[in-house]
Amino acid sequence: MARGTYTGKIRLHRGRVRLRVSEEGTHRAATPLELFFDLVFVVAVAELVEVLLGSPSWPGALHFTALFVPIWWTWVCFTFYADRFDNDDRVYRLIMIAAMMAVLLLSVAVPHAFDGAGGAKRFALGYFAARLILVGLYLRAHFHVPKARLLTKRFLQGYGLGAALWGASALLPVPYCYVLWVAGLVAELLTPILSSSAIARVPFNVSHVPERFGLFTIIVLGEVVALNAIGIASSRLRAEALVVVAGSFLLAACQWWIVFDHVDASPLRQWRLTGQAYVYGHLFVHGGIAVTGVGGLLAAREADAGGPPLSDGGPVLCFGVAAFLLGVGGIHLLNVGLGGDLRSWSRLGLGAVFVLFGVAGDGISPVLLETLLVGGLACQILIESRAAVVGQVERNPRP
């Protein structure tokens, strides 16, 4: 793209951080820098799915989750910082490029994070570097934006504690270092939850954040499409394997349909409970989509081998789709109230059924299992499209 051809409204504000939300009106789109930043997470997600592909078992699922959460949380934290304080000056651009390099270092450490002390240390140091950059950004905002100092102080304390624990973990042997990983991650995940009053004083943009979460959804869906392509290439054009790949693609299409047509962003208008459910619920949405893609490729490989019915692919497929449905169901349930409505209970109920399928999924043919999964999601889309609209429980808007 030639210099100066970008037509967005952002202009450089040299040297001084500004609070963007109050200046942006009602709508704001992702910037080219945000889209560029997302590219490194394409690499991270690709490395993560390889972990589960290499070990589609309960220990492998635990390793996948333990690595997916900090990488996903890194994206979330930088996204919310940019939503409030992205002034797109040269200093900010250079800092974000450094953050991208840290995420790349983190990504290449993923395959060996549980292989021993050396792999764990590399992953911890990569995450530590990304957290230090984030803390530095909040220090910059703390200096320049007096109105946001309660928020930046809380985030500096929580994210600073998390970074310190991750940095200290690099000094400990396996498995003791993993205890500090958990402690550091818990401290960071709790920070926004315990900072509701500060967040209310410095609100985020309720049009920009859903778009950003939608873009991360596209990242994980893109990885699923890549896994489908691998399934086609390795199928040797066996009919059953191609049918399984087609079923996996249809599952991804159904997940895309549900997210972009039926996951309401209105919970973000109130951070307490509903907004928190929207943000943290997307951990299950994004992780579930990635796991579904892994299950689809495993099922295709098993169908191509012509061996016994599903041993790994079936449970992985079912648990991936179930996590996705429980995520979108939890978001909607807390938005409409604990009494729920047809949408929330159908999502949660179908997710629970697929959990049972995952527990008892061994021995079911891959074609039959994917037919059941695709049929279930298709029925859910029909319910979403025809159910009476139940509005959000009436709440005061965020200050």
HUWOHU-V832338 format. One line per field, one symbol per residue. phi: phi as a letter, one per 40 degrees, with the letter a starting at -180 (. if undefined). burial: # if it has 16 or more other C-alpha atoms within 10 Angstrom, else .. A space follows every 50 residues. Layout:
# HUWOHU-V832338
phi=???
burial=???
This chain:
# HUWOHU-V832338
phi=.ccgccbcccbcbcgbcbccdcbcgcbacccdccccdccccccccccccc ccccacaccccccdcccccccccdccccccccdcbcbfcccccccccccc cccccccccdcbcbcicccccccccccdccccccccccccccccbdcbcc cccccccccccccccccccccbccccccccdcccccdcccdcccbdcccc cbccccbccdccccccdccccccccccccccccccfgcdccccccccccc cccccdccccbbccccdccbccgccccccccccccccccccdcccccccc cccccgccddbbccccdccccccdccccccdccccchccgadcccccccc ccccccdccbccgccccccccccccccccccccccbcccbccdcbcccc
burial=...............######......#.##..#..##.##########. ###..#....#.######.####################..#...#..## ##############..###################.######.#...### ######.######.######.#.#..##.###.##.###.##..###### .################.#######.##..##.##....########### ######.#....##########.########################### ####....############################...##.######## ##.##.##..##.####.###.##.###.##..#.......#.......
